[in-house]
Amino acid sequence: MAENLKQRLQDEMKAAMRSKDKERLTTVRLILAAIKQREIDERIELDDADVLAVLDKMVKQRHDSITQYRDAGREELAAKEEAELSVIQEFMPAPLSEAELDGLIDQAVADSAAVSMKDMGKVMGALKPKVQGRADMGALSAKVKAKLS
């Protein structure tokens, strides 16, 4: 990827301003604000992997909110969260298929010589950078657990 994710987000913000797409602009600004907040809090410049972690967290928050709003019968708020979610997901890499995920898990188990649940941390540590933003970490954890037990 020639340009980094932060630059792509900046360009998207400008494009949304030009096209007067208020909803998209608001969501892109939310993403950039979350990135900036983390950079200020940790006094670092975020790279693409870190930006993906921020986006991943935002996706998770949107999913939780949608569920809560639907349970409370607040469909209009759930729809707003879904609109934000679709914009955020545009900046995420394509999700991994089950077969790709299984292959990565097998590879991580072999590489870390994991044999029991005690080795779960090693396996998850090896997998996290490879699947960040491309797979649900909860589901991944369950798959690794099943593989090691």
C-alpha positions as CSV (number, residue, x, y, z in Angstrom):
1,M,0.0,0.0,0.0
2,A,1.7,3.2,-1.2
3,E,-0.1,5.6,1.1
4,N,-0.7,5.0,4.8
5,L,-4.0,4.6,6.4
6,K,-3.9,8.0,8.2
7,Q,-3.2,9.8,5.0
8,R,-6.1,7.9,3.3
9,L,-8.4,9.0,6.1
10,Q,-7.3,12.6,5.7
11,D,-8.0,12.4,2.0
12,E,-11.4,10.9,2.6
13,M,-12.2,13.7,5.0
14,K,-11.4,16.3,2.3
15,A,-13.4,14.4,-0.3
16,A,-16.4,14.2,2.1
17,M,-16.2,17.9,2.7
18,R,-16.1,18.6,-1.1
19,S,-19.1,16.4,-1.8
20,K,-21.0,17.7,1.3
21,D,-21.6,14.2,2.6
22,K,-22.3,15.1,6.2
23,E,-22.7,11.6,7.6
24,R,-19.5,10.3,6.1
25,L,-17.6,13.4,7.1
26,T,-18.7,13.0,10.7
27,T,-17.6,9.4,10.8
28,V,-14.2,10.0,9.2
29,R,-13.7,12.9,11.7
30,L,-14.6,10.5,14.6
31,I,-12.0,8.0,13.3
32,L,-9.3,10.7,13.0
33,A,-10.2,12.1,16.5
34,A,-9.8,8.6,18.0
35,I,-6.4,8.2,16.3
36,K,-5.3,11.6,17.4
37,Q,-6.5,10.9,21.0
38,R,-4.4,7.7,21.2
39,E,-1.4,9.5,19.7
40,I,-1.6,12.2,22.4
41,D,-2.3,9.8,25.2
42,E,0.6,7.5,24.3
43,R,2.9,10.3,22.9
44,I,3.6,8.3,19.8
45,E,2.9,8.5,16.0
46,L,0.6,5.6,15.1
47,D,1.5,3.4,12.2
48,D,-0.9,1.4,10.1
49,A,-1.1,-1.5,12.5
50,D,-1.9,0.9,15.4
51,V,-4.5,2.7,13.3
52,L,-6.1,-0.7,12.5
53,A,-6.3,-1.5,16.2
54,V,-8.2,1.8,16.7
55,L,-10.5,1.0,13.9
56,D,-11.0,-2.5,15.2
57,K,-12.0,-1.1,18.6
58,M,-14.4,1.3,16.9
59,V,-16.0,-1.5,15.0
60,K,-16.5,-3.5,18.2
61,Q,-18.0,-0.5,19.9
62,R,-20.5,0.0,17.1
63,H,-21.5,-3.7,17.1
64,D,-22.2,-3.5,20.9
65,S,-24.1,-0.2,20.5
66,I,-26.3,-1.6,17.7
67,T,-27.2,-4.6,19.9
68,Q,-28.0,-2.4,22.9
69,Y,-30.1,0.0,20.8
70,R,-32.0,-2.8,19.1
71,D,-32.7,-4.4,22.5
72,A,-34.0,-1.1,23.7
73,G,-36.2,-0.6,20.6
74,R,-34.2,2.4,19.5
75,E,-34.1,1.6,15.8
76,E,-33.1,5.1,14.6
77,L,-30.0,5.0,16.8
78,A,-29.1,1.5,15.7
79,A,-29.4,2.7,12.0
80,K,-27.0,5.6,12.8
81,E,-24.5,3.3,14.3
82,E,-24.8,0.9,11.3
83,A,-24.1,3.8,9.0
84,E,-20.9,4.7,11.0
85,L,-19.9,1.0,11.0
86,S,-20.1,0.7,7.2
87,V,-17.9,3.8,6.8
88,I,-15.3,2.5,9.4
89,Q,-15.3,-0.9,7.7
90,E,-14.3,0.7,4.4
91,F,-10.8,1.4,5.9
92,M,-10.4,-2.2,7.3
93,P,-8.6,-4.9,5.3
94,A,-10.8,-7.7,3.9
95,P,-11.8,-10.2,6.6
96,L,-10.0,-13.6,6.6
97,S,-11.9,-16.7,5.5
98,E,-12.3,-19.6,7.9
99,A,-9.7,-21.6,5.9
100,E,-7.2,-18.8,6.0
101,L,-7.8,-18.4,9.7
102,D,-7.4,-22.1,10.4
103,G,-4.1,-22.1,8.3
104,L,-2.8,-19.1,10.4
105,I,-3.7,-20.9,13.6
106,D,-2.0,-24.1,12.6
107,Q,1.1,-22.1,11.6
108,A,1.2,-20.2,14.8
109,V,0.7,-23.4,16.9
110,A,3.6,-25.1,15.0
111,D,5.9,-22.0,15.1
112,S,5.4,-21.6,18.9
113,A,5.6,-25.3,19.5
114,A,2.4,-25.0,21.5
115,V,1.0,-28.2,23.1
116,S,-1.4,-27.2,25.8
117,M,-3.6,-24.4,27.1
118,K,-0.5,-23.0,28.9
119,D,0.8,-22.0,25.5
120,M,-2.3,-20.0,24.4
121,G,-0.7,-16.7,25.1
122,K,2.2,-17.5,22.8
123,V,-0.1,-18.5,20.0
124,M,-2.4,-15.5,20.4
125,G,0.6,-13.2,20.6
126,A,1.9,-14.6,17.3
127,L,-1.5,-14.4,15.6
128,K,-2.6,-10.9,16.8
129,P,-0.5,-8.8,14.4
130,K,-1.4,-11.0,11.4
131,V,-5.2,-10.9,12.0
132,Q,-5.6,-7.4,13.5
133,G,-8.7,-5.9,11.9
134,R,-9.3,-9.0,9.8
135,A,-10.9,-11.4,12.3
136,D,-12.9,-11.2,15.5
137,M,-10.4,-11.8,18.3
138,G,-13.0,-13.5,20.5
139,A,-13.8,-16.0,17.8
140,L,-10.1,-16.5,17.1
141,S,-9.4,-17.1,20.8
142,A,-12.2,-19.8,20.9
143,K,-10.7,-21.5,17.9
144,V,-7.2,-21.5,19.4
145,K,-8.6,-22.8,22.7
146,A,-10.4,-25.6,20.8
147,K,-7.2,-26.5,19.0
148,L,-5.0,-26.6,22.1
149,S,-7.4,-28.5,24.3
